[in-house]
Amino acid sequence: AEMKTGEGKTLAATMPLYLNALEGKGCHVVTVNDYLASRDAEWMSPIYHFLGLTVGVIVHGMDDDERRKAYGADITYGTNNEFGFDYLRDNMKFSLDDYVQREFNFAIVDEVDSILIDEARTPLIISGASEESTDKYYKINQIIPRLKESVDYTIEEKSKTVVLTEEGVSNVEKYLNVQNLYEPKNIEIV
């Protein structure tokens, strides 16, 4: 349903948020900016606290622990950008324990036309200068021509992957001077 500015969207959202938060799986309120997310969380938290629920807010500049705590609340306010970037950052992490978000359950989107139409034209991109050395890639690139198909590796056309044979693993370990290619410390090599 569509409500115009000043018709009480913030108040009208309390009942569906409350009912869905009772499942204990968390609810999101998606707003267009940090100011509205903070304001609405502050305005509405007394009602939710009275009903026995917790409220969190996600704004720019929070660290992972603060974000994890806010996402752990029954109702979490934030912007589409913060929710989107947290999703991208979580999916770049190696361990599920490092994630800040939990599974998605229910969301109410304020200014849905702005967020889903206008904001959708702006992609969420995480980028930056690489802090890692490219030496490991150079080393691997020197080893690849030494490996022989069917001896050191097999090609699986259907899945478009290359799999090292036992002999291939042994040869790569010898070339890299490592004892076990599959040790956790060598995860980036594999």
Backbone as CSV, one residue per row, in Angstrom:
resi,resn,N_x,N_y,N_z,CA_x,CA_y,CA_z,C_x,C_y,C_z
1,ALA,0.846,-1.187,0.000,0.000,0.000,0.000,0.880,1.234,0.000
2,GLU,0.390,2.283,-0.613,1.155,3.524,-0.698,0.537,4.566,0.219
3,MET,1.417,5.221,0.997,0.975,6.316,1.865,1.813,7.534,1.538
4,LYS,1.185,8.694,1.548,1.889,9.937,1.240,2.644,10.437,2.467
5,THR,3.558,11.391,2.240,4.319,11.998,3.318,3.369,12.591,4.354
6,GLY,3.647,12.282,5.624,2.849,12.836,6.713,1.605,12.047,7.054
7,GLU,1.347,10.945,6.367,0.140,10.161,6.643,0.364,9.061,7.686
8,GLY,1.569,8.985,8.242,1.803,8.051,9.337,2.403,6.715,8.962
9,LYS,3.269,6.705,7.943,3.909,5.444,7.536,4.717,4.841,8.679
10,THR,5.455,5.701,9.386,6.316,5.218,10.462,5.490,4.513,11.527
11,LEU,4.378,5.102,11.907,3.502,4.504,12.915,2.774,3.279,12.365
12,ALA,2.339,3.338,11.121,1.614,2.215,10.513,2.494,0.973,10.394
13,ALA,3.792,1.160,10.311,4.711,0.026,10.156,4.902,-0.752,11.452
14,THR,4.510,-0.175,12.588,4.779,-0.835,13.868,4.111,-2.199,13.988
15,MET,2.866,-2.326,13.559,2.149,-3.594,13.738,2.758,-4.725,12.903
16,PRO,2.977,-4.547,11.586,3.597,-5.658,10.840,5.019,-5.958,11.323
17,LEU,5.751,-4.929,11.742,7.100,-5.175,12.262,7.024,-5.982,13.556
18,TYR,6.141,-5.571,14.451,5.986,-6.285,15.722,5.606,-7.748,15.484
19,LEU,4.597,-7.970,14.666,4.127,-9.339,14.423,5.214,-10.216,13.808
20,ASN,5.964,-9.677,12.859,7.022,-10.467,12.218,8.241,-10.627,13.114
21,ALA,8.490,-9.663,13.989,9.626,-9.758,14.908,9.394,-10.828,15.971
22,LEU,8.151,-11.166,16.241,7.843,-12.187,17.253,8.440,-13.550,16.909
23,GLU,8.710,-13.789,15.633,9.328,-15.056,15.215,10.764,-15.183,15.709
24,GLY,11.380,-14.054,16.061,12.762,-14.077,16.528,13.788,-14.151,15.420
25,LYS,13.370,-13.900,14.188,14.283,-13.985,13.046,14.761,-12.618,12.573
26,GLY,14.276,-11.552,13.174,14.708,-10.206,12.802,13.911,-9.602,11.669
27,CYS,13.761,-8.288,11.736,13.069,-7.511,10.704,13.914,-6.296,10.364
28,HIS,13.853,-5.866,9.121,14.567,-4.672,8.681,13.586,-3.589,8.277
29,VAL,13.944,-2.344,8.598,13.238,-1.183,8.070,14.260,-0.454,7.207
30,VAL,14.000,-0.384,5.913,14.943,0.197,4.959,14.509,1.624,4.649
31,THR,15.407,2.584,4.921,15.122,3.995,4.667,16.122,4.538,3.653
32,VAL,15.929,5.799,3.257,16.782,6.366,2.205,18.060,7.011,2.721
33,ASN,18.134,7.335,4.024,19.367,7.946,4.534,19.564,7.638,6.017
34,ASP,20.789,7.861,6.495,21.141,7.572,7.887,20.310,8.382,8.873
35,TYR,20.022,9.637,8.516,19.239,10.494,9.409,17.873,9.869,9.690
36,LEU,17.168,9.457,8.634,15.842,8.857,8.820,15.924,7.527,9.571
37,ALA,16.939,6.750,9.295,17.099,5.475,10.000,17.275,5.724,11.494
38,SER,18.156,6.657,11.845,18.400,6.973,13.258,17.172,7.587,13.909
39,ARG,16.552,8.536,13.222,15.380,9.220,13.771,14.240,8.240,14.020
40,ASP,13.928,7.419,13.016,12.813,6.481,13.159,13.090,5.438,14.240
41,ALA,14.331,4.978,14.324,14.687,4.016,15.376,14.512,4.658,16.750
42,GLU,14.939,5.912,16.877,14.810,6.625,18.154,13.342,6.872,18.497
43,TRP,12.562,7.305,17.520,11.140,7.584,17.753,10.362,6.332,18.140
44,MET,10.631,5.237,17.459,9.793,4.051,17.610,10.299,3.062,18.663
45,SER,11.553,3.177,19.080,12.091,2.196,20.032,11.329,2.146,21.356
46,PRO,10.794,3.261,21.906,10.020,3.123,23.152,8.815,2.179,23.001
47,ILE,8.155,2.225,21.856,7.011,1.327,21.622,7.487,-0.123,21.587
48,TYR,8.544,-0.375,20.807,9.043,-1.742,20.677,9.604,-2.258,22.001
49,HIS,10.300,-1.399,22.749,10.831,-1.821,24.051,9.682,-2.177,24.995
50,PHE,8.614,-1.383,24.974,7.436,-1.666,25.795,6.845,-3.032,25.445
51,LEU,6.907,-3.387,24.170,6.386,-4.674,23.701,7.391,-5.821,23.875
52,GLY,8.566,-5.507,24.450,9.560,-6.542,24.732,10.525,-6.836,23.602
53,LEU,10.620,-5.940,22.628,11.520,-6.149,21.493,12.739,-5.237,21.597
54,THR,13.801,-5.633,20.907,15.004,-4.805,20.839,15.074,-4.122,19.480
55,VAL,15.758,-2.970,19.455,15.866,-2.173,18.228,17.333,-1.849,17.981
56,GLY,17.763,-1.999,16.737,19.111,-1.633,16.330,19.051,-0.697,15.145
57,VAL,20.135,0.028,14.939,20.211,0.919,13.777,21.598,0.785,13.166
58,ILE,21.644,0.700,11.853,22.897,0.594,11.101,23.123,1.925,10.398
59,VAL,24.258,2.573,10.705,24.622,3.816,10.027,26.074,3.729,9.582
60,HIS,26.436,4.589,8.674,27.795,4.620,8.140,28.805,4.835,9.272
61,GLY,29.931,4.154,9.195,31.017,4.363,10.146,31.044,3.391,11.311
62,MET,30.102,2.482,11.385,30.083,1.505,12.480,31.071,0.379,12.187
63,ASP,31.672,-0.173,13.265,32.567,-1.315,13.061,31.749,-2.613,13.051
64,ASP,32.414,-3.724,12.761,31.714,-5.006,12.613,30.977,-5.428,13.877
65,ASP,31.576,-5.215,15.055,30.913,-5.618,16.299,29.631,-4.824,16.524
66,GLU,29.675,-3.528,16.252,28.478,-2.690,16.394,27.397,-3.129,15.401
67,ARG,27.817,-3.430,14.185,26.865,-3.865,13.163,26.239,-5.212,13.540
68,ARG,27.062,-6.144,14.000,26.567,-7.470,14.384,25.520,-7.340,15.495
69,LYS,25.796,-6.461,16.469,24.853,-6.240,17.570,23.544,-5.644,17.041
70,ALA,23.642,-4.662,16.143,22.439,-4.029,15.582,21.624,-5.031,14.769
71,TYR,22.302,-5.874,13.986,21.586,-6.887,13.203,20.977,-7.964,14.102
72,GLY,21.532,-8.138,15.280,21.001,-9.116,16.223,19.722,-8.666,16.902
73,ALA,19.376,-7.392,16.752,18.149,-6.867,17.363,16.925,-7.441,16.658
74,ASP,15.795,-7.349,17.332,14.545,-7.828,16.736,14.159,-7.002,15.514
75,ILE,14.400,-5.684,15.599,14.081,-4.773,14.493,15.315,-3.921,14.223
76,THR,15.762,-3.890,12.976,16.961,-3.145,12.595,16.619,-2.119,11.531
77,TYR,16.932,-0.855,11.828,16.739,0.244,10.883,18.054,0.500,10.159
78,GLY,17.992,0.865,8.891,19.189,1.206,8.132,18.829,1.610,6.718
79,THR,19.853,1.987,5.970,19.633,2.396,4.581,19.867,1.218,3.646
80,ASN,19.328,1.328,2.449,19.547,0.284,1.452,21.032,0.113,1.164
81,ASN,21.788,1.207,1.157,23.229,1.104,0.901,23.945,0.347,2.010
82,GLU,23.624,0.651,3.264,24.282,-0.042,4.376,23.946,-1.530,4.358
83,PHE,22.674,-1.863,4.167,22.288,-3.278,4.096,22.982,-3.961,2.916
84,GLY,23.023,-3.289,1.779,23.636,-3.858,0.580,25.130,-4.060,0.723
85,PHE,25.834,-3.039,1.244,27.284,-3.171,1.406,27.639,-4.200,2.477
86,ASP,26.840,-4.285,3.540,27.099,-5.316,4.547,26.953,-6.707,3.937
87,TYR,25.975,-6.869,3.069,25.794,-8.149,2.381,27.031,-8.468,1.528
88,LEU,27.511,-7.487,0.774,28.694,-7.705,-0.064,29.926,-8.009,0.783
89,ARG,30.137,-7.223,1.852,31.303,-7.454,2.718,31.228,-8.829,3.376
90,ASP,30.037,-9.225,3.836,29.894,-10.552,4.449,30.275,-11.653,3.473
91,ASN,29.905,-11.501,2.223,30.187,-12.543,1.240,31.632,-12.550,0.761
92,MET,32.432,-11.616,1.253,33.868,-11.615,0.966,34.659,-12.246,2.113
93,LYS,33.991,-12.592,3.192,34.661,-13.142,4.374,34.807,-14.650,4.239
94,PHE,35.863,-15.180,4.866,36.147,-16.610,4.779,35.314,-17.433,5.751
95,SER,34.930,-16.842,6.887,34.220,-17.589,7.920,32.832,-17.008,8.168
96,LEU,31.851,-17.876,8.327,30.494,-17.431,8.647,30.454,-16.724,9.996
97,ASP,31.390,-17.063,10.890,31.447,-16.420,12.205,31.779,-14.938,12.099
98,ASP,32.379,-14.524,10.996,32.753,-13.120,10.810,31.625,-12.281,10.212
99,TYR,30.563,-12.926,9.752,29.436,-12.193,9.159,28.809,-11.264,10.192
100,VAL,28.304,-10.123,9.735,27.581,-9.216,10.625,26.074,-9.402,10.491
101,GLN,25.603,-9.764,9.305,24.168,-9.952,9.087,23.755,-11.373,9.450
102,ARG,22.465,-11.518,9.729,21.915,-12.861,9.898,20.986,-13.127,8.718
103,GLU,20.341,-14.286,8.707,19.463,-14.616,7.581,18.371,-13.568,7.428
104,PHE,17.936,-13.371,6.190,16.888,-12.391,5.918,15.522,-12.993,6.226
105,ASN,14.644,-12.165,6.777,13.326,-12.644,7.160,12.218,-11.745,6.639
106,PHE,12.219,-10.471,7.034,11.114,-9.565,6.723,11.662,-8.145,6.638
107,ALA,11.171,-7.377,5.686,11.609,-5.980,5.557,10.441,-5.101,5.136
108,ILE,10.468,-3.887,5.650,9.564,-2.838,5.180,10.456,-1.779,4.557
109,VAL,10.131,-1.387,3.341,10.946,-0.422,2.605,10.205,0.907,2.537
110,ASP,10.784,1.932,3.174,10.231,3.284,3.118,10.728,3.936,1.828
111,GLU,9.885,4.672,1.164,10.240,5.305,-0.114,10.688,4.248,-1.123
112,VAL,9.886,3.207,-1.271,10.245,2.074,-2.119,10.526,2.494,-3.558
113,ASP,9.793,3.482,-4.060,10.035,3.920,-5.436,11.433,4.499,-5.586
114,SER,11.863,5.275,-4.618,13.201,5.866,-4.666,14.280,4.789,-4.571
115,ILE,14.093,3.862,-3.655,15.114,2.844,-3.415,15.191,1.830,-4.551
116,LEU,14.060,1.331,-5.003,14.083,0.266,-6.008,14.194,0.764,-7.442
117,ILE,13.859,2.018,-7.688,13.950,2.534,-9.055,15.135,3.484,-9.192
118,ASP,15.135,4.570,-8.429,16.199,5.569,-8.554,17.547,5.036,-8.082
119,GLU,17.577,4.454,-6.882,18.835,3.962,-6.315,19.350,2.723,-7.044
120,ALA,18.464,1.982,-7.690,18.870,0.756,-8.385,19.789,1.050,-9.562
121,ARG,19.810,2.273,-10.007,20.689,2.649,-11.125,22.142,2.800,-10.686
122,THR,22.354,2.887,-9.380,23.698,3.055,-8.839,24.165,1.722,-8.268
123,PRO,25.114,1.062,-8.910,25.560,-0.239,-8.413,26.361,-0.105,-7.119
124,LEU,26.268,-1.115,-6.270,27.071,-1.177,-5.055,28.366,-1.896,-5.413
125,ILE,29.485,-1.194,-5.309,30.773,-1.760,-5.704,31.767,-1.574,-4.569
126,ILE,32.425,-2.652,-4.191,33.493,-2.577,-3.202,34.799,-2.687,-3.964
127,SER,35.625,-1.661,-3.846,36.902,-1.685,-4.558,37.939,-0.912,-3.767
128,GLY,39.160,-1.041,-4.190,40.249,-0.330,-3.542,41.565,-0.895,-4.023
129,ALA,42.627,-0.239,-3.647,43.959,-0.690,-4.033,44.274,-1.997,-3.318
130,SER,44.901,-2.897,-4.019,45.283,-4.164,-3.424,46.431,-3.954,-2.455
131,GLU,46.279,-4.565,-1.270,47.343,-4.469,-0.278,48.300,-5.646,-0.384
132,GLU,47.936,-6.634,-1.175,48.735,-7.841,-1.279,49.751,-7.737,-2.409
133,SER,50.828,-8.454,-2.225,51.857,-8.533,-3.246,51.378,-9.452,-4.371
134,THR,51.822,-9.167,-5.571,51.457,-10.012,-6.714,52.496,-11.109,-6.951
135,ASP,53.467,-11.230,-6.055,54.524,-12.233,-6.211,53.976,-13.652,-6.321
136,LYS,52.975,-13.980,-5.507,52.442,-15.353,-5.529,51.836,-15.689,-6.892
137,TYR,51.209,-14.692,-7.531,50.630,-14.928,-8.851,51.736,-15.137,-9.886
138,TYR,52.805,-14.397,-9.753,53.943,-14.549,-10.650,54.528,-15.957,-10.513
139,LYS,54.688,-16.418,-9.250,55.234,-17.758,-9.003,54.358,-18.838,-9.637
140,ILE,53.059,-18.749,-9.387,52.127,-19.750,-9.928,52.157,-19.728,-11.452
141,ASN,52.249,-18.545,-12.015,52.295,-18.408,-13.472,53.551,-19.053,-14.058
142,GLN,54.618,-19.114,-13.284,55.843,-19.779,-13.730,55.711,-21.305,-13.659
143,ILE,54.887,-21.788,-12.738,54.727,-23.233,-12.533,53.780,-23.857,-13.556
144,ILE,52.730,-23.157,-13.903,51.683,-23.711,-14.773,52.232,-24.324,-16.066
145,PRO,53.145,-23.668,-16.790,53.647,-24.285,-18.038,54.405,-25.596,-17.815
146,ARG,54.906,-25.828,-16.603,55.639,-27.057,-16.308,54.713,-28.262,-16.120
147,LEU,53.449,-28.003,-15.833,52.509,-29.088,-15.562,51.993,-29.696,-16.860
148,LYS,51.788,-31.016,-16.825,51.345,-31.735,-18.022,49.932,-32.280,-17.813
149,GLU,49.091,-32.058,-18.839,47.718,-32.566,-18.782,47.736,-34.088,-18.706
150,SER,46.818,-34.650,-17.959,46.650,-36.089,-17.721,47.701,-36.659,-16.778
151,VAL,48.816,-35.955,-16.585,49.838,-36.401,-15.639,49.695,-35.606,-14.343
152,ASP,49.730,-34.278,-14.471,49.661,-33.400,-13.301,48.251,-32.886,-13.022
153,TYR,47.420,-32.858,-14.022,46.057,-32.341,-13.835,45.113,-32.937,-14.874
154,THR,43.828,-32.856,-14.552,42.791,-33.242,-15.508,41.856,-32.055,-15.694
155,ILE,41.262,-31.987,-16.863,40.315,-30.908,-17.168,38.915,-31.504,-17.170
156,GLU,38.040,-30.899,-16.383,36.645,-31.333,-16.346,35.827,-30.317,-17.137
157,GLU,35.546,-30.689,-18.385,34.872,-29.783,-19.325,33.507,-29.323,-18.821
158,LYS,32.740,-30.264,-18.275,31.372,-29.945,-17.859,31.345,-28.848,-16.795
159,SER,32.203,-28.963,-15.795,32.220,-27.968,-14.716,33.246,-26.860,-14.966
160,LYS,33.963,-26.973,-16.082,34.972,-25.977,-16.463,35.994,-25.754,-15.345
161,THR,36.518,-26.865,-14.827,37.523,-26.796,-13.769,38.731,-27.646,-14.123
162,VAL,39.822,-27.333,-13.459,41.054,-28.101,-13.584,41.339,-28.692,-12.208
163,VAL,41.623,-29.996,-12.159,41.871,-30.679,-10.896,43.269,-31.286,-10.937
164,LEU,44.052,-30.986,-9.903,45.390,-31.563,-9.817,45.300,-33.043,-9.473
165,THR,46.147,-33.847,-10.103,46.267,-35.259,-9.745,47.197,-35.343,-8.537
166,GLU,47.359,-36.550,-7.973,48.286,-36.713,-6.846,49.702,-36.327,-7.266
167,GLU,50.082,-36.744,-8.464,51.414,-36.390,-8.963,51.528,-34.882,-9.165
168,GLY,50.457,-34.260,-9.639,50.442,-32.814,-9.826,50.589,-32.072,-8.514
169,VAL,49.896,-32.534,-7.480,50.015,-31.921,-6.150,51.456,-32.031,-5.672
170,SER,52.029,-33.211,-5.828,53.418,-33.438,-5.413,54.378,-32.509,-6.160
171,ASN,54.189,-32.367,-7.463,55.055,-31.492,-8.261,54.895,-30.024,-7.863
172,VAL,53.666,-29.576,-7.658,53.439,-28.183,-7.261,54.069,-27.921,-5.897
173,GLU,53.932,-28.870,-4.961,54.557,-28.716,-3.642,56.070,-28.591,-3.784
174,LYS,56.653,-29.398,-4.686,58.100,-29.348,-4.921,58.494,-27.994,-5.512
175,TYR,57.757,-27.518,-6.527,58.073,-26.241,-7.172,57.945,-25.065,-6.203
176,LEU,56.954,-25.133,-5.307,56.721,-24.031,-4.362,57.512,-24.191,-3.069
177,ASN,58.124,-25.365,-2.902,58.888,-25.658,-1.696,57.994,-25.605,-0.448
178,VAL,56.832,-26.272,-0.538,55.935,-26.402,0.613,55.697,-27.884,0.869
179,GLN,55.457,-28.234,2.146,55.261,-29.646,2.485,53.855,-30.136,2.159
180,ASN,52.854,-29.288,2.404,51.467,-29.703,2.178,50.703,-28.552,1.543
181,LEU,50.370,-28.712,0.285,49.670,-27.673,-0.476,48.316,-27.333,0.139
182,TYR,47.700,-28.300,0.833,46.340,-28.116,1.348,46.287,-27.720,2.822
183,GLU,47.421,-27.315,3.399,47.404,-26.772,4.758,46.681,-25.433,4.745
184,PRO,46.028,-25.071,5.860,45.306,-23.790,5.910,46.154,-22.575,5.541
185,LYS,47.439,-22.600,5.891,48.284,-21.438,5.582,48.516,-21.278,4.076
186,ASN,48.255,-22.333,3.302,48.447,-22.276,1.849,47.133,-22.110,1.083
187,ILE,46.069,-21.728,1.776,44.734,-21.648,1.161,44.710,-20.726,-0.054
188,GLU,45.474,-19.647,-0.015,45.465,-18.698,-1.134,46.117,-19.277,-2.384
189,ILE,47.004,-20.220,-2.205,47.664,-20.847,-3.352,46.669,-21.718,-4.107
190,VAL,45.888,-22.478,-3.350,44.935,-23.411,-3.945,43.802,-22.613,-4.536
